């Protein structure tokens, strides 16, 4: 029982971490895109 519970917790943690990584990556890309646009409009 304990092994199965631990395995499920690890799998869930991996899914959460992967989702957080994807969200973080999207956020960085959006920030860079916004920065490029604002910089170009200033020029």
C-alpha positions in Angstrom: 0.0 0.0 0.0 2.6 2.5 1.0 4.6 2.0 -2.2 1.6 2.6 -4.4 0.7 5.8 -2.4 4.2 7.1 -2.8 4.2 6.3 -6.5 1.0 8.2 -7.0 2.3 11.2 -5.0 5.5 11.3 -7.1 3.5 11.1 -10.4 1.2 13.9 -9.2 4.2 16.0 -8.2 5.8 15.5 -11.6 2.6 16.6 -13.3 2.4 19.7 -11.2 6.1 20.6 -11.7 5.8 20.1 -15.5 2.7 22.3 -15.6 4.5 25.0 -13.5 7.4 24.8 -15.8 5.2 25.3 -18.8 3.4 28.2 -17.2 6.7 29.8 -16.3 8.1 29.4 -19.8 5.0 31.0 -21.3 5.2 33.8 -18.8 8.8 34.5 -19.7 8.0 34.4 -23.5 5.1 36.8 -23.0 7.3 39.2 -21.0 10.0 39.2 -23.7 7.4 39.8 -26.4 5.9 42.7 -24.4 9.4 44.1 -23.8 10.2 43.9 -27.6 7.0 45.7 -28.5 7.4 48.4 -26.0 11.0 48.9 -27.0 10.1 49.1 -30.7 7.4 51.6 -30.1 9.8 53.8 -28.2 12.3 53.8 -31.1 
